[in-house]
Amino acid sequence: MDGPHVICPGPEFGEGPVWCPPGAGTSDGTLVCTSVAGGTLERVWPDTGRRETIADTGGGANGAALAVDGDFSVFHIFGELPPPRYVQSGLQRVDPDGTVSYLTPDTLQQPNDLCVAADGTVFFTDPQWPTPDPPSGRIFALDPDGSLRVVADGFWAPNGIILDVDDETLIVVENGRHGEDFGFVRLRPDGTREPFAPGRAGDGGAIDTEGRIYMAGGGHVVTVYEPDGSVVEVLQSPGDHPVSTNLCFGGDDLRTLFAVDGGAPGHVYCWTDMPTTGQPLHPWPGI
């Protein structure tokens, strides 16, 4: 493993990095990040550090996932409601030409992160800030037919969400309230919950093919966990920004770990030659 290597400055309050293999929007492999502060999607060329805006979402873009629509690649992002711009919060689709449309019909709370299952179901977290009592955080599923349903509720502050290696269990980051109830939760398809890694905070993450969890947040670090929640390693992020926010595996062999942070302008950075490949992600099928 080698790094971290800073690829480029910005975007401001970066989030939701997603690896786009060659042919997914460009002839080169690229990284698309969101900017919560700017409300934009930014494409980054890792080899050169070039960065350009590809879409303005109107709100605070957060999590992202690659999607495929025929011969085109598109992205899903969430719009939050930070000032000074107020937009409907929900799940958006961004076409290759930058056109933005909504996939969710109603205003939600503050959708945060997402993952895509093999059948095309999009799972995403929907917390509310400030965190109310009783807890109102929810996990939603957008089914392939376009219907929206609540998978689980009663979370204090659900943030990151990852599909486990069994391709059906969800790993949810529960960031609690008033310094309590922090930890991760495995949410099984039958609705049962398995809390683990108690007291650990996080933001967005990814998983490798052996089930290890790579988590941004909880400081300006990336923490690597065994499947049972025990800490394997803590990777220090570059710069003096307050906190890492999200990450993904990428590169031709999925052995590069890309990450972003919440700084202004922040950093896009990576570790190369990771010891284990990242778990391949499912693109969302076009509708």
N, C-alpha and C positions, 0 to 999 in steps of 0.2 A: 504494500500500500504506500502511495506517495502523495503528499499534500499536507495542508490544503493549498491549492493554486487559485489565486484570484483571476477570474476570467474577465470581468468588467465591473465598473461601478454602476450602481443602480440595479433595478428600478427602485424608487423610493417606497419603503415599506413593501419589499418584495414578498410574494407568496406563490403558492401553487405551481412550482416548476413541473413541467411535463416534457419528457423526451419525445422528439419527433424524428423517426428514422428517415433516411433519404427517401424522397418521394412523398412524404407527408407535409406538403406545403412548399417544399423547396427540394432541389436536387441534392442538397447536403443534409447531414444530420444536424438538427438544431434543437435548442431548448426554448420553450415558450414559458414565460413567467407572467404572473399578474402583478399589478401595483395596486395595493389597497388604497394608498393615498391619492394616486393619480387616476384610478378607475380605468386602467388600460391593460391590454395584453401586449407584451413585449417579446419579440423574437430575438434570440441571442445565438450567434455563431461561435461555438466554443473555441474553434481553432484560431480565430482572429480577434475575438472580443467585440465584434460589431454588434450593435443593438439597435433595433428600430421598433417603433410602435406599429402594431397591426390592427388594433381596434380600440375604440373608446366605448366602454360599457355604460357610462352614465352614472355609475355608482362605485362602491368599493369592491372591485373584483377580488376574489379570494381563491378558493380551490379551483383546480382545472383538471381536465382529462381529455385525452385525444379521442377524436371520433372520426368515423369513416362514412362518407356518403358517396357511393359510386366510386369515381376516380378521384374524389376530393377528400381532403382531411379538414375537419373542423374541430372546434373546441367547445367545451362546456365550462362556464364560469358562474360564480355566484355574485350577485350584487347585494351589498349591504346598504346601510343608510347613514353613512357618515356625512357631516356637513362639509362643504357648503352645498352639495348637490343631493337631492332627495329623489330616489327612484323606487319603483316597486322592487321589493326584495324577493328573490327566487332563483330559479335555475334558468340560465340563459344559454342560447346557442349562438356561436359566432362563426359565420361563414368565412371561407377563405378570402373573400373580398372585404371583410370587416363588418358586414351587415350583422346587426345584433337583433335577436328575437327571443321571446320567452317560451320555455317549455312547461313552466308551471303557471296555472291560470290565476292563482290568488296570491296576495301578499302574505309572505311567511314572516317568521320572527327575524332572525339574522343568520341565514344559511352560511355555513362556514367551509366545510371540506366534503369531499366526495370520493367514491370509488365505483368501479364498474364491474359487474359480474359477467360471467361467460355468456349468459343468455341475454345480455343487454340491459339488465336492471341497473339503474343508477341509485346507489345508496348515499345519503348525505345527512350531515348533522345540522340541527336547527336550534341553537341556543338562544338565549335572550340576555341582553346586558343593559343595565345592571341585573345581576342574577336574582330573580324573585324567590320568595318563600310563600307557598310551596314551590318546589322545582317545576320548571316548565319546559326543560330541554327535551327535544324529540329526535328520533332517528326516522327519516323518511325513506321510502322507496318510490322511484319513478319507474313503473313497469314498462316493458317494451310496447304495450298498447297505448301508452301515454297516460294511464291512470296513476294517481298519486295516493299513497297510503302510508299510515303511521306504522312503523315496525316496532318501535319501543318508545316509551315516554318516561317521565319521572327522573330524568337526568338533571343535575345541577347545571353543568356547563360542558356539554359534549363538544369536543373540538375536532381533532383529527379522527379519521376513519380509514381503516385498511382492510382489505380482503385477505384472510389468512390463507395458508398454503393448501388447505382443503377446498378452497374455491367456493366456500359457502358460509363460513363463520366470519363475522365482522369483529375487528379489534377497534374499540372506541376509546378515545382519550377522554376521561372524565376529570375536568379541572376544578371541580368542587366549588365551595363557597366559604369565604372567611377563613381560608387556610385549612379547611377540613374536607374530607371525602375525596381527596385526590387519588388518582390511580388509573389503571387500565381495566377495561371490561371486555371479555369475549362474549359476544352476543350470538347465540346459536340460532339456527334456522327455526327451531321450535319455540323461540322466545326466551329460553333460559339464559341466565347471565352468570358469568364466571369472573368475578373480580380477581385481579392479580396486580403485581407491582404496586402495592399500597403505598401512598404517599408520594408517588412519582408524578410530576407534572410534564406536560408536553404540548406540542402543537401538531404539525403534520409529520407523517412518517412514511416508511416503506418497509418491505420485507424481502429477505433474500430466499433463495431456493431451499435453504435448510431451516427456514422458519424464524431466523433471528430478526428482531425488530430494530429498525434504525429510526430514532426519534429526534426531531428538532424541538427546540423549546426547552423550558426549564433552565434558561441561561444561554449564553452565547456558545453553545456546544451542540454536538450531535452525540447522543448516547446510544450505544448498541446493547441490546438486551437479548438474552437467551429466551426461547419461547415461554419459559416459566416466569419471566420477569426479572431474573437476576442480571446484574450489570456485567457485561463483557468488557467494554471499553468506553472511554469518553474521549471524543475527538474535539479538540479546541478549534473553534472557528476563527478566521482571520479578522483583524481590525478590532476596533474598540466599540462596536455597536452593541446595543443592550441585549439582543436576543436573536437566535436563529428562529426561523418560522416554518420552513418546510423543505422537503428534499425529494429526490427521486433517483432511481438508477437509470443510466443511459449509456450511450456509446454503442459501437457495433457489437460488443460482446456482453453488454449490461454489467460491466465491471467498473464503471465510473459512477461515483456518487456525487450528484450535483446538489447544491443547497443554496438557499437565499436567507437574508436576514431583514430585520425590521428597521434598519438604519435609514438615514437620509443623507446621501442617496442610497446607502446600503451597498451590498456586494452580491455578485453571483460568483460562486467558487466551487471547487470540486476536489475530490480525492480520486486518483487513478489507481488501476491495478488492485482493486479490492479483492480480498481473498476468496470471496464467494459471489457468484452472479446474482443479480437482482431477480426477483420473481417477475416474469413477463406480465404486463398489464393487458387487459382487454380493452380495445377501442370500442367506443359506443356506436352501435349501428345507426345509420341515418333513418329518419322517419319521414 
